[in-house]
């Protein structure tokens, strides 16, 4: 029983870490993405300002 619980917890940890580990390649451009989102909001706000 304890071995099964240990195996289940290990599998859950690996499944939980998979998205984090796969995102390592995308973190290099996250600053650019955030900046682009900020520019889009600024442009939209300027467009809709009275």
C-alpha positions as CSV (number, residue, x, y, z in Angstrom):
1,X,0.0,0.0,0.0
2,X,2.8,2.4,0.9
3,X,4.6,1.7,-2.3
4,X,1.5,2.4,-4.4
5,X,1.0,5.7,-2.6
6,X,4.6,6.7,-3.2
7,X,4.3,5.8,-6.9
8,X,1.1,7.9,-7.2
9,X,2.7,10.9,-5.5
10,X,5.7,10.6,-7.7
11,X,3.6,10.5,-10.8
12,X,1.5,13.5,-9.7
13,X,4.7,15.5,-9.0
14,X,6.1,14.7,-12.5
15,X,2.8,15.6,-14.1
16,X,2.7,18.8,-12.1
17,X,6.3,19.7,-13.1
18,X,5.9,19.0,-16.8
19,X,4.3,22.3,-17.7
20,X,6.9,24.2,-15.7
21,X,9.8,22.4,-17.4
22,X,8.3,22.7,-20.9
23,X,7.9,26.5,-20.3
24,X,11.7,27.0,-19.8
25,X,12.1,27.7,-23.5
26,X,9.4,30.3,-23.5
27,X,10.5,32.3,-20.5
28,X,13.1,34.0,-22.7
29,X,10.4,35.9,-24.5
30,X,8.0,36.5,-21.7
31,X,9.1,40.1,-21.2
32,X,8.5,40.8,-24.8
33,X,5.0,39.3,-24.6
34,X,4.1,41.3,-21.5
35,X,5.4,44.5,-23.2
36,X,3.3,43.8,-26.3
37,X,0.2,43.2,-24.1
38,X,0.9,46.5,-22.4
39,X,1.2,48.3,-25.7
40,X,-2.0,46.8,-26.9
41,X,-3.9,48.0,-23.8
42,X,-2.4,51.5,-24.1
43,X,-3.4,51.7,-27.8
44,X,-6.9,50.5,-27.1
45,X,-7.3,53.0,-24.2
46,X,-6.1,55.8,-26.4
47,X,-8.5,54.8,-29.2
48,X,-11.5,54.7,-26.9
49,X,-10.7,57.9,-24.9
50,X,-13.2,60.7,-25.3
